[in-house]
Amino acid sequence: MRRVAGITIKLLQGDITEMECDAIVNPANNRLLMGGGVAGAIKRKGGVEIEKEAVAKGPIQIGEAVWTGAGSLKAKFVIHAAVMGPDRETDEKKIYQATKSSLLLADELGLKSIALPAFGTGVGGFPYKESAKAMFKAIEETAFSLKNLQQITFVLWGEEAYNSFKEVIGS
């Protein structure tokens, strides 16, 4: 556990679709279609209505975020942060901006807790450690302007992802 500007940051290894929090974040494509990776898992567990609501709000710019209901998930909302376009390519800047947009949107909605996966590392093929650096930098640079958000939990699928984030962020 780590704190930045009064916000608690935790790392968990597990399934983000099982999180009980205000919002889980979907590392989306800018068209907001929910096919594979984390998006596919959210759609399978939460229901197709999440994708229908998301697609109605898209397309969005890479780096932007929108919210939807969470269907039958335990979370109250899903924040869809565009980390890539149709080419499925991402980079540090896109991941940084998508993370920042997610945090600002969560705060604007008055949310206190969100769960984030490792952005861009699945379908986007971005290295875990580089994703962790970009995401944590966005947290550090945005945290002081957040008024409502109190807890950010990184929910990481698999040991490699967890260990990479732990190395960058700490436990």
NUVORO-685675 format. One record per residue (C-alpha): residue number from 1; y, x, z; residue in one letter. Coordinates in steps of 0.05 Angstrom, whole numbers, plus 5000, padded with zeros to 4 digits. Each point is the difference from the previous one (the first is absolute). Layout:
<rs>
n, v, u, w, res
NUM, Y, X, Z, A
...
</rs>
This chain:
<rs>
n, v, u, w, res
1, 5000, 5000, 5000, M
2, 5070, 5023, 4983, R
3, 5069, 4971, 5009, R
4, 5059, 5003, 4952, V
5, 5066, 4967, 5020, A
6, 4963, 4955, 5050, G
7, 4947, 4979, 4949, I
8, 4928, 5014, 5019, T
9, 4958, 5029, 4943, I
10, 4925, 4995, 5006, K
11, 4942, 5023, 4956, L
12, 4935, 4960, 4994, L
13, 4940, 5009, 4956, Q
14, 4976, 4933, 4975, G
15, 5012, 4938, 4958, D
16, 5073, 4979, 4993, I
17, 4979, 4928, 4984, T
18, 4975, 4994, 5072, E
19, 5067, 5017, 5032, M
20, 5033, 4952, 5047, E
21, 5074, 5015, 4990, C
22, 5061, 4968, 4970, D
23, 4988, 5029, 4930, A
24, 4953, 5044, 4962, I
25, 5026, 5039, 4941, V
26, 4968, 4998, 4932, N
27, 5013, 5062, 4957, P
28, 5010, 4959, 4937, A
29, 5013, 5009, 4926, N
30, 5068, 4975, 4978, N
31, 4970, 4938, 4967, R
32, 4969, 4982, 5068, L
33, 4931, 4986, 4971, L
34, 4947, 5011, 5053, M
35, 4939, 5030, 4966, G
36, 4969, 5060, 5035, G
37, 5009, 5044, 5060, G
38, 5038, 4974, 5060, V
39, 5030, 4943, 4959, A
40, 4931, 4976, 4979, G
41, 4975, 5003, 5072, A
42, 5061, 4959, 5023, I
43, 4988, 4948, 4946, K
44, 4925, 4995, 5014, R
45, 5010, 4991, 5075, K
46, 5067, 4962, 5001, G
47, 4991, 4956, 4939, G
48, 5026, 4995, 4929, V
49, 5062, 4964, 5023, E
50, 5029, 5067, 5023, I
51, 4996, 5027, 4929, E
52, 5028, 4935, 4970, K
53, 5060, 5002, 5047, E
54, 5011, 5075, 4987, A
55, 4996, 4995, 4924, V
56, 5051, 4943, 5002, A
57, 5049, 5050, 5032, K
58, 4987, 5055, 4948, G
59, 5005, 5042, 4963, P
60, 5042, 5045, 5046, I
61, 5026, 5071, 4993, Q
62, 4956, 5057, 5022, I
63, 5021, 5016, 5071, G
64, 5020, 4929, 5018, E
65, 4964, 4952, 5047, A
66, 4991, 4925, 5006, V
67, 4963, 4958, 5051, W
68, 4950, 4943, 4997, T
69, 4960, 4959, 5048, G
70, 4934, 5031, 5024, A
71, 4951, 4945, 4982, G
72, 4941, 5004, 5047, S
73, 5015, 5070, 5025, L
74, 5015, 5013, 5074, K
75, 5070, 5027, 4981, A
76, 5057, 4951, 4990, K
77, 5027, 5032, 4935, F
78, 4981, 5048, 4945, V
79, 5054, 5047, 4976, I
80, 4987, 5022, 4929, H
81, 5032, 5068, 4986, A
82, 4998, 5024, 4928, A
83, 4975, 5072, 5001, V
84, 4982, 5001, 4925, M
85, 5010, 4966, 4934, G
86, 4948, 4977, 4948, P
87, 4983, 5073, 4986, D
88, 4971, 5006, 5071, R
89, 5037, 5065, 5011, E
90, 5039, 5014, 5063, T
91, 5036, 5058, 5033, D
92, 5035, 5022, 5063, E
93, 5066, 4965, 4983, K
94, 4967, 4933, 4984, K
95, 4958, 5003, 5064, I
96, 5061, 5018, 5041, Y
97, 5042, 4944, 4971, Q
98, 4945, 4948, 5006, A
99, 4990, 5019, 5073, T
100, 5075, 4996, 5014, K
101, 5005, 4932, 4966, S
102, 4940, 4975, 5041, S
103, 5033, 5020, 5065, L
104, 5067, 4971, 4982, L
105, 4969, 4934, 4977, L
106, 4957, 4995, 5064, A
107, 5062, 5012, 5042, D
108, 5041, 4949, 4960, E
109, 4945, 4948, 5013, L
110, 5005, 5015, 5074, G
111, 4930, 5028, 5004, L
112, 4979, 5043, 5059, K
113, 4934, 5030, 4974, S
114, 4974, 5021, 4932, I
115, 4937, 5035, 4975, A
116, 5003, 5048, 4941, L
117, 4943, 5031, 4960, P
118, 5005, 5068, 4965, A
119, 5046, 4983, 4941, F
120, 4979, 5022, 4931, G
121, 4935, 5034, 5020, T
122, 4950, 4949, 4973, G
123, 5014, 4975, 4930, V
124, 5059, 5048, 4994, G
125, 4957, 5061, 5017, G
126, 5055, 5033, 5040, F
127, 4978, 5052, 5053, P
128, 4996, 4973, 5072, Y
129, 5040, 5055, 5031, K
130, 5057, 4993, 4950, E
131, 5001, 4925, 5010, S
132, 5004, 5010, 5075, A
133, 5059, 5048, 4992, K
134, 5039, 4952, 4955, A
135, 4985, 4940, 5044, M
136, 5018, 5034, 5065, F
137, 5064, 5028, 4970, K
138, 5020, 4929, 4982, A
139, 4986, 4977, 5072, I
140, 5040, 5058, 5030, E
141, 5059, 4987, 4954, E
142, 5000, 4924, 5008, T
143, 4979, 4990, 5073, A
144, 5069, 5007, 5031, F
145, 5027, 4942, 4958, S
146, 4945, 4951, 5019, L
147, 5016, 4948, 5052, K
148, 4936, 4959, 5008, N
149, 4941, 5043, 4981, L
150, 4964, 5028, 5061, Q
151, 4932, 5023, 4974, Q
152, 4973, 5030, 4936, I
153, 4925, 5010, 4995, T
154, 4970, 5041, 4944, F
155, 4932, 4969, 4986, V
156, 4961, 5051, 4961, L
157, 4935, 4988, 4962, W
158, 4952, 5057, 5011, G
159, 4998, 5065, 5038, E
160, 5035, 5042, 4947, E
161, 5061, 4954, 4999, A
162, 5002, 4996, 5076, Y
163, 4995, 5075, 5010, N
164, 5053, 5014, 4947, S
165, 5050, 4952, 5031, F
166, 4984, 5027, 5070, K
167, 5015, 5070, 4976, E
168, 5068, 4980, 4973, V
169, 5021, 4948, 5052, I
170, 4961, 5018, 5062, G
171, 4956, 4955, 5042, S
</rs>
